[in-house]
Structure formats: structure tokens, C-alpha cells
């Protein structure tokens, strides 16, 4: 089971999962939808390099991409994320079959763009066959503090050892407490090999 963005969070669940069909997906959690990649995102081509074998948990990490737009009074703050990973064995298959995405429904929107399986150079779109459910994920529920966090759980069917999985999504919006304050941290050191990393920050019309 995967937990993103790039860190594992401990959550206690205070509501049951809601399972729903493709036609009702947008109703699963406030602020969740399917949609195209934002126009401000720069297209990045994945370049296959020397493939590390035997990644942690049976996965090769091929691509980690994060593009951020700081936003301003006229446009929301957004973060686009894209991952590409290859399944090496049964442990990796078990892990990749379930993905977790997070957003805070009080002030954020989560848009899922892409869930593709690459098999024998063929791209298989998995958006239509996903099983999606959402949980209210309150990490401080024991202290009776409820912050609106939502955990969206994606179950991907017919994955196989040797497949590559590529998926992308965008979170839009920011905590109004911080108003126009903005900071960003970029992870440049990994506990496992990563073949390709791409970061971009768009801040008041400037690329960094």
C-alpha cells in the first residue's frame, strides 16, 4: 500500500469507506474529481535510463515529478505530481495495486489526471476501471481535533509483475491561515534509487 506525498502518515479512520461506480466518483469526497492536467504544467518526457533492479518493496522508482505554482490573488496555489514505477515481484505487485492520495477538503481540490499501465510498450488507461473509495482521515482525532483531511484510496485491477505504473494528480488551494505566504521544500536525497527526478516552481510568472 502506498502513501503519498512521499511520506507515510499515520491516520485513524472515523468514517467508513464509501465505494462508488465511475459515474459517481466525484461525489465520494468533497473536492475530488477527474480532469485534465493544468495548462501551466510543463510537459516532461520520461527518459528510460539504467534501470535499478530490486528496489525497496519490489519496485523500481523510474520517475518522480513535482511542479508547483505559487499562485496569487487571482489564481489558486497548485501542486502537480507524477510518478512512474515498475513492478519487480509479488511484493511490489501487492504494493502498487493500491494507491493513497491526500487532500484537505476544507480548502483544497484534488484532481486525478492519469492512471496508466505500460505493458509490452502498450499504454493501458485504468481510469475507467478504478475502484475508488474515500475516508475521512483525522490524524489528531484522539485529541478531538478534526482538520478535514481526506484519504482517497485507488484500487487498480489487472496489474502484473513487469508492468510499469504511471499516475498523476493535482492539488489546488492552500490553507487561508497562511494567506500569501509561500515556501517550498524539494527532496533531493532518497533512501532508494530513483531513475529520473524533475522539479519546477512557478512563482509570480518566473520558473525556478
N, C-alpha and C positions, 0 to 999 in steps of 0.2 A: 504494500500500500504506500502511495506517495503523498507527501505533504509539501505544498509549495506556497509561499515563495522561498525556495532554497533553504528552508529551515523547518524543523519539526516543532510543532506546538502541541501542548497537552490541553485537551479540551474535555470538559464533562458535558454530556448532552442532556438538555432539559426538555426536548420535544422529540417525538417520533419522526422517523424519516417519512417523507412524502414522495411516493413513486408516481410517475405520470408518463403519459404517452407523448410522442413527438408533438402532437397538436396542442398540448397543454404545458409545454416545457416552461414558457415564460411566466407561468403562474406559480411555479414551485417555490420561488423565493423572491421577495421584493428586490428589484434591481437586477435580476438575471435575464439575459436574452441571448439569442444567436444573431450574429451580424457580421458585416464585412470589416476588414482591417481598416483603421482610420487612415485618411489620406495623408496625414502628416508623417506617417511611418515610412522610413526609407527601406525599400526592398533590399534584402540581403540574400545572396545566393550561398547555399551551403556548399562548401568545398570539401570533398572527401580527402582526408589525408591518411597518415599512418594510423590505422585503427588499433587502439589499445585493446588487448584481449583480457578477459577475466576481470571486468570492472566489479566494483563492490556490489554484492547482491545479484550478480549475474547480468549486469547491464554495462554496455559501453556508452559513455556520455559523449555524443557526437557534436551537439551544438547547444550553447546557452546564449540566448539573445535577450537583451532588455533595452528598450528605447523609452525615454521619459520626456514628457513635455511639462514644463513647469506651470504653464497656464497663467492666466491673468484675470482681470475683472470681466473680460468678455468671453473667455473660453476656459473649460474645466481643466484641471490638472489630470493627466493621464499617464498610465504606465502600460506599455505593450510588452508582452513576454512570449517567447517562443522557445521550444525545446525539441530536440531530436535525439532519440536514444535507441540503441539496438539491443535486442533480447538475446542473451547468450545461452541460457539454460532454464530449467524449470523454476528455479528461484526467481530469476528475472521475469519470467512469464507471469508468475503469481503477483509480482510487484507491479508490473506495468498494466495489468488488467484493470486496475482501479487507480483513479487519479482523484486528488482533492484540490479544489480551488477555494480561495477565501476572499470575502469582501465584507464590508460593514454596511448593512442596508440602511443605516441612519443617514449616510452621506455619500455612499459610493454606488456605482453601477458596475456590474460585471458582464462583459460581452465575450462569449466564446466564438472564436472565428473558425477554428480548424481542428479536426482530429483525423489524421490520415495515417494509414498503414502503408508502408512501402515494402512490397514483396516481389522479388524477381523483377525489379525495375518497374513494377506496376504500382500506381498510386491508388489506394482504395479509400474512398471517403467514408468515414464512420459516423458522421454527424447524424444521419437518419436512423441508425441502428443503436445509438447510445441508450443506455438506461441511466437516467439522471434522477438523483434524489437530493434533497437539501435538509440540513439540520440547523437548528439554532445552536450555535457553538459558543457557549459562555465560559471563557477561561477563568472568570472570577466569580462564578455562580456561588461558590461556597461562602463568599463574603457578601452575598446578596447584591452584587454589582453586575448589572446586565448592560452590555455595551452594543448590542445589535449585530454582533458578528454572525455571519452565515457561512457554513461549510457546504460546498456543493460537491457531491460525490458522483463521479462518472465511472460507469462500468462499460468496458469495451469488449465486444464479442469477437470470437474467432481470431484471437491473436495466436501466433505460432513462434516457436523458437527460430531465430534467424530473422524475424521481422524487424523493421525499423518503425518506430512510432514518432510522429511529429504532431505537435499540437501548439496552438497559440490562443491568447486571450488578452483582453484589455480591461483594466480597472480605471474608472473615471470618477473624479471627485476627491475631495480632501476634507479632513476634519476642520470645521469652521473655526474652531478654537485658535488655530494657527494663522488664520486669515491669509495674508500674502507672504508669510514667511515660508521659505523653501530651502531644504537641504537634501543632499543625496549621497548615499554611500555605495560604492561599487566594489563588489567582491572580486579580488584578483588572485586569490590563493584557494586551492581546492584540496580536499582530502583524497580525491580520486582523479585520475587523468580525464581531462576534457579536451576534445579534439579542436574545437573552434569556439571562441567567445567573441561576442560583439556587443558593445555598449554605445549608446548615443544619448546625449542630453540636449534637448532643445529648450533654450532659456531666453525668453524675450527676443525670439527671432534669430538667435545665434546657436550654432551647433558646437558642441564640446565633446 
